[in-house]
């Protein structure tokens, strides 16, 4: 469960109480939702169990929570504000619609290909049963063509998931289903940016985002990231009036660090002053192996400055081609009209299958299983690099994702290392592929998620021999 930052001068008890109560009043924690056990909750957020117990007891006393022997603690079906004729804002009515990047690799993947989920671990038989059941009872309206905003129940499921897991308070009417992060970025850049507009972008950065902005005619303003991620102060010195900002704050691509809270707040303040819109690419933050859950930047936004981009293609399987945008209400009508010109009929039947997969709990179980698996494989990668590549390569202390940068400390250049690895049958990516302006990083991007611990160890040993030549 993602919680917002603790304000200065606020006690742990008051902060936790306010966060949980606010989540219930806004609907982010829906009525009937079961809360984690106090021990698990305390461990997840690194706070005293006594604090959690006290807050739960206070909320139960006030009528926000109910505790049932044998079934845990749940959000009450009737909140105290119901008796004061209080009701959260209702969702507005559904709205009617008024150079892709391809990897040259062949399949199957060879170690250590980055950006590759463990496809062999996906529960395909379960997915097939869910899909078959949905298609057997598909209505004519489902087969006729989808809503340009996306299948309504799936948008509702995504809004619920984002509220609990990513700390994003949004309604289904703020969600748009797209075919993945890349289509979302392409639509957003063409919708938001005019030729010549300045855009802040991380350096290094995801190449698909840079390409989308360039295709829209934007002027890129690369901002070097450091251990705390994107630095708004550097960005302001380089360009005080951007039209848009592109960041990956939860898990920077490709270097893996998390943007600090101080810089997140500074970025939101800078965007608010300049009128810029922040595009937050939340591409694989679900795979966090340790530490507290990191709320999305969109969850901190109070001025409708952030657009969240998310995708299921790495969480489940790449050919699924389904993702989402969370847009400010003020942009929705114009964006849907714009999107309609390019993509009038999304695949509603596939969206319905994904919706069933999420609502029935299969999605959550799959994510939990993959977190454990990927965490073990990352540990195997670290162990192998320490054992066989010491003095040549160093791994940063990343805590999430499908891949890791491997910094070269033996004087080798990024491209040379990638060429040597390829010659030995190991797939890595040169960091130079993602660099926009800076020249101070030498390393390669290595993947661990798709490969067994034995495959990882063998590939690292191969790299050790290749880098000795």
Buried (B, 14 or more C-beta within 10 A) or exposed (E): BBBBBBEEEEEBBEBBBBBBBBBBBBBBBEEEBEBBEBEEBBBBBEBEBEBBBBBBBBBBEEBBBBEEEEEEBBBBEEBBBEEEEEEEEEEEEEBEBEEEEEEEEEEEBBBBBBBBBBBEBBBEEBBEEBBEEBBEEEEEEBEEEBBBBBBBBBBBBBBBBBBBBBBBBBBBBBBBBBBBBBBBBBBBBBBBBEEEBBBBBBBBBBBBBBBBBBBBEBBBBBBBBEEBBBBBEBBBEBBEEBBBBBBBBBBBBBBBBBBBBEBBBBBBEBBBEBEBBBBBBBBBBBBBBEEEBBBBBBBBBEEBBBBBBBBBBBBBBBEBBBBBBBBBEEBBEEBBBBBBEEBEEBBBBBBBBBBBBBBEEBBBEBBEEBBEBBBBBBBBBBBBBEEBBEEBBBBBEBBBBBBBBBBBBEEBEBBBBBEBBEEEEBBBBBBBBBBBEEEEBBBBBBBBBBBBBEBBBBBBBBBBEBBEE
